[in-house]
């Protein structure tokens, strides 16, 4: 069945280009795509993950690190992996593995100097999204993490696979206040959010999430398509993360502010929203200090990863 997303890709040359670029440079093994897709919709089991990891280059310890298990528990081998999955939940485990796979492919492409700061920035938004998701039940922690990842995945793909165009993009970014959609299309042949959208789809996380990422760009609102309701949740999460990282209290659009009732800013004169204030407290350190999360890396630290991968 042809979806709205398929129609967008077929009717717009920039989407068509982004689709083929992503398919060429971001190849997700079919067995991992299947298990991530099953995990996202809640149909995978811990054993499915363990089996898939046995036939991939991924490090199962990423799940153990993400679950923050103790050193003693880590020594239990497969049992510790299954325990980590049970603690994280099937859906969040899928997202952790998907981001770990993205990082593995990113580093395998030998990205240029700046790869470390890029990944730190990505993980900071991912952690911010995690905290957002704890307080926004419409997306949950796994949706918040995925939204933070989507903010960066497109430019990371170009950084790792097309150094010349990436340098041109950086030159434009230094020369002017904002890189426009026209700039991106001229440099890359498509827009970065299109690459992020298709990476989300390649990982098996569904059309609703992919459409939400596209919607968050603000550039598909006038398309003649029926957007799924869930797409608006992802759009709002994307905007909330950007606002929180920029030290703004909430997104500028009222529809985004009110999307998640648990953290909706109170009207003037109304009582304070204590849950929103808790969220502010949780993300406050991320405004000045990069995330300390390391579960996305193939090795235990950035220095170890740099040495093992012989990166600049």
Secondary structure as GFF3:
##gff-version 3
##sequence-region A 1 312
A	DSSP	alpha_helix	4	11	.	.	.	ID=ss1
A	DSSP	alpha_helix	13	25	.	.	.	ID=ss2
A	DSSP	alpha_helix	30	40	.	.	.	ID=ss3
A	DSSP	alpha_helix	46	53	.	.	.	ID=ss4
A	DSSP	alpha_helix	61	66	.	.	.	ID=ss5
A	DSSP	alpha_helix	71	74	.	.	.	ID=ss6
A	DSSP	alpha_helix	78	88	.	.	.	ID=ss7
A	DSSP	alpha_helix	90	108	.	.	.	ID=ss8
A	DSSP	alpha_helix	115	134	.	.	.	ID=ss9
A	DSSP	alpha_helix	140	150	.	.	.	ID=ss10
A	DSSP	alpha_helix	153	161	.	.	.	ID=ss11
A	DSSP	alpha_helix	163	175	.	.	.	ID=ss12
A	DSSP	alpha_helix	181	188	.	.	.	ID=ss13
A	DSSP	alpha_helix	192	202	.	.	.	ID=ss14
A	DSSP	alpha_helix	207	216	.	.	.	ID=ss15
A	DSSP	alpha_helix	229	245	.	.	.	ID=ss16
A	DSSP	alpha_helix	254	257	.	.	.	ID=ss17
A	DSSP	three_ten_helix	261	263	.	.	.	ID=ss18
A	DSSP	alpha_helix	274	284	.	.	.	ID=ss19
A	DSSP	three_ten_helix	285	287	.	.	.	ID=ss20
A	DSSP	alpha_helix	302	309	.	.	.	ID=ss21
###
